[in-house]
Amino acid sequence: MSTGDWSTGLFECCEDPKTCVITYFCLGCQVAHQKAVLEKKECAPLDACMVMCCPMCMLYANRTAMMTIDGIHEGMCSTIMAVCCCALCGVSQQHRHLVKTDRKPAGCFMD
């Protein structure tokens, strides 16, 4: 899929409040599940350990991997700002994008 842009905006959190709340309370789990979806595998304890050891690195790696896979054009500064300053919004945006592209991550408490 090559869309050139995210399927939702960074600050469209109210579009999916359940994801926002779950991401707020279980950020590490959401990031680990997204990593597994991007790598087309089941989420494993090692994924969660990687998130706990270097969370910003994993946030950045997931976001850039998703951008590469889906042909999303986002500048490096925007990506770094999304990861460092708006991590919860960024992870929620990535979750919404995966759902809208039929790659629903099975994160914590997700259907």
C-alpha positions in Angstrom: 0.0 0.0 0.0 1.4 3.4 -0.9 -0.7 6.2 0.4 1.8 8.9 0.9 0.2 10.1 4.2 -1.1 8.7 7.5 -4.7 7.6 7.4 -5.5 9.9 10.4 -3.8 12.9 11.8 -1.5 12.9 14.8 -3.9 14.7 17.1 -7.1 12.9 16.0 -7.1 11.0 19.3 -10.8 11.6 20.0 -11.6 9.6 16.9 -10.7 6.5 18.9 -10.8 7.2 22.6 -10.5 3.5 23.6 -7.1 3.3 21.9 -6.0 6.5 23.5 -6.8 5.3 27.0 -5.2 1.9 26.5 -2.1 3.5 25.0 -1.9 5.9 27.9 -2.0 3.0 30.5 -0.2 0.3 28.4 2.2 2.2 26.1 4.8 -0.6 26.1 2.3 -3.3 25.3 0.9 -1.2 22.4 4.4 -0.6 21.0 5.4 -4.3 21.3 2.2 -5.4 19.5 2.8 -2.9 16.7 6.3 -4.1 16.3 5.0 -7.7 16.0 2.4 -6.7 13.4 5.0 -4.8 11.3 7.3 -7.9 11.5 4.3 -10.2 10.6 4.8 -12.4 13.7 3.2 -13.0 17.1 4.1 -10.7 19.9 6.7 -12.2 22.2 8.2 -11.3 25.6 11.4 -10.2 23.8 9.4 -7.5 22.0 8.2 -6.1 25.4 11.8 -6.3 26.8 13.1 -4.3 23.8 10.5 -1.6 24.4 11.4 -1.5 28.1 15.1 -1.3 27.4 15.0 1.5 24.9 11.5 2.9 24.5 12.3 5.9 22.3 14.4 3.7 19.9 11.5 1.3 19.5 9.0 4.1 19.0 11.2 5.6 16.3 11.9 2.2 14.7 8.2 1.3 14.6 7.2 4.6 13.1 9.8 4.6 10.4 9.1 0.9 9.6 5.5 1.7 9.1 6.3 4.7 7.0 8.6 2.7 4.8 6.1 -0.2 4.4 3.2 2.1 3.6 5.0 4.7 1.6 4.2 7.5 4.0 6.1 10.7 3.5 6.9 12.4 6.8 10.0 14.4 7.3 12.7 13.3 9.8 12.0 16.3 12.1 8.3 15.5 12.1 9.0 11.9 13.0 11.4 12.8 15.8 8.9 15.4 17.2 6.1 12.8 17.1 8.2 10.3 18.9 9.8 12.6 21.5 7.1 15.1 22.2 3.8 13.3 21.3 4.6 9.7 21.8 1.1 8.8 23.0 -0.5 10.5 20.1 2.0 8.9 17.7 1.4 5.4 18.9 -2.4 6.0 18.8 -2.1 7.3 15.3 -0.1 4.3 14.2 -2.7 2.0 15.8 -5.5 3.7 13.9 -3.4 3.5 10.7 -2.9 -0.3 11.2 -6.6 -0.8 11.8 -7.6 1.2 8.7 -5.1 -0.7 6.6 -6.5 -4.1 7.8 -3.5 -5.0 9.9 -5.2 -4.7 13.3 -2.7 -5.0 16.1 -4.1 -7.1 19.0 -2.7 -4.9 21.8 -3.8 -4.9 25.4 -7.6 -5.1 25.8 -8.1 -4.8 22.0 -10.8 -6.8 20.2 
